[in-house]
């Protein structure tokens, strides 16, 4: 049996938006995200691009780590932010 192990890597400039409710955007943090996409799904790692965002971002992650990941073309995907480091690096998983 042949298994396709092709992985596509995409780097993107994004924003992680934290919504208080359906109409109130509470905060937004700029991020550089790298996606690894394969036949079995995707993984994503990233880092905040603005050091001043770290403290507030960590606070929001502690409250609720569900963010809307927004791309340059305004498309979004709902994600969980995981493994946030003191240096502003993180891992993303799709919110289900």
C-alpha positions in Angstrom: 0.0 0.0 0.0 1.4 3.4 -1.0 1.1 6.2 1.6 1.5 9.8 0.4 3.7 11.6 2.9 3.6 14.9 1.0 3.5 17.9 3.3 2.8 21.4 2.1 4.2 24.2 4.3 2.5 27.6 4.2 3.6 30.7 6.1 1.0 33.4 6.7 0.7 36.7 8.4 -2.4 36.5 10.5 -4.3 38.0 13.5 -5.6 36.1 16.4 -8.9 37.8 17.4 -10.5 37.3 20.8 -14.2 37.9 20.8 -16.1 38.8 24.0 -19.4 37.9 22.2 -20.7 37.8 18.6 -20.4 41.5 18.1 -17.6 42.7 20.4 -14.0 42.1 19.3 -12.1 42.5 22.6 -8.5 42.1 21.4 -6.4 41.3 18.3 -2.8 40.1 18.2 -0.6 40.0 15.1 1.1 36.7 14.4 3.3 34.8 11.9 1.9 31.3 11.5 3.4 28.3 9.7 1.0 25.6 8.6 2.0 22.0 7.7 -0.8 20.4 5.6 -0.9 16.8 4.7 -3.5 14.2 3.7 -4.2 13.5 7.4 -4.8 17.2 8.4 -2.9 20.2 9.4 -0.7 21.4 12.2 0.3 25.0 12.9 2.9 26.8 15.0 3.4 30.5 15.3 4.7 33.5 17.2 3.4 36.9 18.1 5.0 39.6 15.9 4.6 42.3 18.5 6.3 41.8 21.9 3.8 44.3 23.5 1.0 41.8 22.8 2.4 39.0 24.9 1.1 39.8 28.4 -2.5 40.6 27.3 -2.5 37.6 24.9 -1.4 35.3 27.7 -4.1 36.7 29.9 -6.8 36.0 27.2 -5.4 32.5 26.7 -5.9 31.8 30.4 -9.5 33.1 30.3 -10.4 31.2 27.1 -7.9 30.0 24.5 -10.4 30.0 21.7 -9.5 32.6 19.0 -10.6 33.5 15.5 -7.5 33.2 13.2 -8.0 35.9 10.6 -6.0 36.0 7.4 -5.1 38.9 5.1 -8.1 38.3 2.9 -10.4 38.3 6.1 -11.2 34.6 6.0 -11.2 33.1 9.4 -10.9 29.8 11.2 -11.7 29.1 14.9 -8.6 27.8 16.7 -7.4 26.8 20.1 -4.1 28.4 21.2 -1.9 25.9 23.0 1.6 25.7 24.4 2.1 29.5 24.7 5.6 30.2 25.7 7.1 33.3 27.5 8.6 34.2 24.1 5.2 34.5 22.4 5.4 31.2 20.5 2.4 28.9 20.3 0.7 25.9 18.7 -2.7 26.1 17.1 -5.3 23.3 16.8 -8.7 23.5 15.1 -11.5 24.3 17.5 -14.2 21.6 17.4 
